[in-house]
């Protein structure tokens, strides 16, 4: 059973929706990047410490 959307008109078009999504990403994006940095910084620091500590040694 299909729904008939022929009589419905929206107050925005696809361009408006895309513009709003990009603007929202511009506002939220820095917070997402900060969260990722907080999650991955300890792992990257540990990787660097392990690489610096095992310099010159072979397994």
Helices and strands as residue ranges (DSSP letters): H 14-53
